[in-house]
Each structure stands twice: as C-alpha cells, then as structure tokens.
Amino acid sequence: MLRDPTLKAHFSNLAGRAFADFLGREIEQAWVTFSYEGMLLQSGTQVIGARPDLLAVNPFRVVALEAKGYAKRSVSATEMELHKQQAQKGTLTRHSSAASVAYALYDRVRVNYLDPEDDHTTPEPESTRRQLRDYFDGVIQTGEVMGRQRACTRASAVLDRSLTGRHSRPRPAGCRRFKYAQSCRTCYRKGRFSETFDSGSTRAT
C-alpha cells in the first residue's frame, strides 16, 4: 500500500478521521461523531461550499471537527491555521469547532488538536437530543431484531435518563502529564499538546 500513492492518500484520510473521532470522544466527551455531509443531507441542505468533516455530539455540546491525516513528518503553523479556519466553515449550528491533524502516520504518529474560538450560532438542546435519540433508537431496534429485547429495554431506559441528565466527566486541573484519556482540555485548546500514540504518553510542546 505504501508504494501506491492513491491508496496511501485514501488510508491517510481515513486514519485522520479515526483520530478525530477518538479525540472528539476523549476531549469533547462526545457520545458519537456524525459525518458533516450526512447531517447536511439529513437536514435537507445542499452539500456545497467549504465545511468541516465531522460533528462530535453529546446532549449538551456539538463540536465541528476538521480531520486531516498526513504521511509527512511535520505540519506547519500556517497549515494548522488553514485547518482551523476550515473547521469554522459550514452552515450547521454548533458550540465550538476544532482541527484534528494527524501526521507521521507511517512513522511515529502524532496529532495536533486545536480548538479555535467560534462565534457560530449554537444549536437548540432539544434538536441535539433528538439527533442522538434517532441514532441510538436505530441501534436499539437492530438489537431487538436480533432477539435482545431485555437488553434493549434496559438500554432505552438508560438512554432516556442520559438525554435529560448531566453528561460530563470530571476534568483534571492544571497541565501535568496525565495519561491520554485524562489530558487537560485547556492545554489542547491552546495548542500546547501533541500526542505520540505508539508510546501512549502525552507531552507538552
């Protein structure tokens, strides 16, 4: 695959989205990430113009994610600025936007995750909860078809409580070297962290 530039570029794109999906869940505490284009189509909006790649969603927060994956070993500040601007494009409502850029994919993977300020219109909470309800209802219905009615009934009850309750995890204070899933989101927002995934350690840059 590494000798085929088309396959390499395609895989790099998929890997960039995978890392953005992971970081959307870990940093933004998203329940699920949706394709931005898919959400445009679902809302009856034309898929035209500049836009980010993903929407990271929980009942109380929606974040637009621009996801990139590169084989090259570095990403310049100018490139990161362009990706940050791309993350802020698009017509769908959200609370914030972020650029997730994975690089050195075939060497020692690193990811820059930057969370620019965003003055975009924020979504109505009920609309966000309805999107999540529709998504997980589909999952539950699939389980029912497979004969898992009892588990699906419990899952539906948990979903109802979660959609109306407070969904958050405590975040660590300060900027110490926490393990990845506990990293300080403030530092990510200021662009002070990058991640070396093969070693599992987070380091300040």
Protein Blocks (a to p, Z undefined) as FASTA:
>chain_A
ZZmmklmmmmmmmmmmmmmmmmmmmmnopabdcdfklmmmmnopacedjddfbdcddfkb
ccdddddddfbfbdcfklmmmmmmmmmgcjbdcfbdcddddehklmcgcddddddddfbd
cddfklmmmmmmmmmmmmmmmmmmnopamlmmmmmmmmmmmmmmccdddddehjbdcdfk
lpcfklmmnopaccdfknopacdZZ
